């Protein structure tokens, strides 16, 4: 339920509004300008050049030498592409719960007559590798064909330890495909698909990859491609075989390519190259996340706000979920947006609070502005805080800048 504040309150929002939500993220002007170019021939010329440049760059994005597929959809479409190309009706999959979105992926998969088992988790903790190893070791008949999890859960803001989960699968000597949803994290968090033993990685364009929603990506290992032969849920639009054998751009995209998004994404990739490549991008996100965590640590109060994720080592570098406890989250978010021009992500599922995104096209002036605004609104509501988050964030970022 939204809250509309009256005209009698002081309104300071009449400048450039800032959206600090976990997707769509802030889009660089260069990307928007690239997307605004006139439409071109969809078979030849500029779109073919843009697509070839993107397809050559995409393996490095996920750290793989495997194949990558671009689908005109949001991330949920990529979920469907991954499972429909590798599973058969009646197969069992194990979903590793750690927030909301792995379980939602499981529900999407269950519609296709796949037997979905959820390994229970909490909304405040990462997946337990020991529990994964124990469950797979108990699967002596190797009925589980795939393990589904998220790298970062957009709702809870937990970051799962993907190498540790791979080690858990290996310790059980289990052949299941390891599928990882990187929709929130790709482009923000270190991810090394081949080195970490991931069989399928999935991402959308609208978060760390800095393009408006509309295209998604599926990276597939040789093992995942081999599973395609036994898949009986294949759908023409998503089918890997059709796309791998495509002799034209039209057939690779299963129809008209998403021209504007491809032109925009090529520009986003060029911006990353100018920054120094993905390791530099990850370093920037780590530094910015350190500032956010310093702010929340300073604000934290038993009757005020606190981190959702209890273990600091598993807090994501792209989004932070904050519980508001005695603070009314609806009123807080409404005041941030309507009176101060800052749009925050709402708390979803089991969280009464809000989400502060720090992903994509972001730097210290933007982040410190968001943190300072949050602190101002907390003060305006009389919320108890233990200290100045703005000062703590500035100090943390100052250390990073000085290195």
C-alpha positions, 0 to 999 in steps of 0.5 A: 500500500503506497502512502501519499504525503500531504502538500503541507510537508516540506518537499525537497525532491525537485531535482534529479530523482535517484533510483537506488533500487536493485534493478533497473539500476541507473543507466549511463547516458551513453547507453540511453543515447546508443539505444535512441539511434534510428532502427537499422536493417536487422539482417546486415550492417550495424546490428550485425557488428554490434551483435558480433562485438557483444557475443565475443565479449560475453564469455569474459563477463561470466569467466567462461570459455563456454557458449552463451545465449542471448534471449529477448526477455527478463531474467525469468525467461533465462530461467526457462531457457536453462531448464527447458534445454537440459531437463526432462519431464519427471526429472528431480531438481534440488533448489537451494533456498536462501531468500526468495528467488531460488524458490521462485525459479523452482516454482517456474520449473515445477510448471513443466512437470519437473519434480522440485525439492527445496532444501530449506534455508532462512531469509537471513543466512546463506545456503549451508554447504554441509546440508547440500553435501548431506542431501546429495550424498543421500541421493544414492540413485542420483535422481537429482539432475540439477541443483539450482541456487542464486549467487546473490538473492535480490530480496534478502541480499545474501551472497552465497559461496558458490565455490563452497557449494560446488565443493559440496556437490563434488564431495558427494560425487554427484553428477547433477548440473549446477545452475546459478542465478546471477541476475542480481550479481553479474557485473557487480560481484566476482564470478568465475564460472569455469574456475568455480565449476558452474554448469549454467549461469544466468543474468539479466541486463538491467542491474550490474550490466547497466541496460534497461530491462529486456535482454537476458543471458545464459552461459552453458558449459559443455556438460550442460550442452551435453544434457540438451540431448536428453531434454524433452521440454524444449521450446522452439523459441528457447531451443539451443540447437536452433540458435547454435546452428543459426546462420544469421542474426535473425535465427540466432535471436529466434526472430527480430533482434532486440536492436536498441538493447544490443546497441545499448549493451555494446556501449555498456561493455565499452564503458566497462573496458574504459574502466579497466575491465571486470576486476576493476568493476568488482573492486569499485563495487566492493569499495562502495559496498564497504561504505554502505556497510559502514553506514548501516553499522553506524545507524544500527540500533535495537529499536531502529534499523539493522542488517537483514543478513547476519553474517557480514561475510555473506552480505552482497556487494550489489544490494543491502537489505535493511530491516526497519524494526520500529520504523514504519517502512512504508512511511520511510520509503514514501518520505525518501521518494516524495520529499527527498527524491530518493527511490529505495527498493521495498522490503519483499517476502519476509522483510519489513524494511527496505533495500538500498542498491549499489550496483552498476553505474554508481560512484561516491557522490551518488552513493553518499547522496543516497546514504545522507538522504536516508540519514536525513529521513531517519532523523525526520522520523525521529528514528533511533540511530547509534551514530552517523552513517554518512560520516562512517560511509565517507570515512570508509570510502576515503580509505578506498580513495586513498589507496 
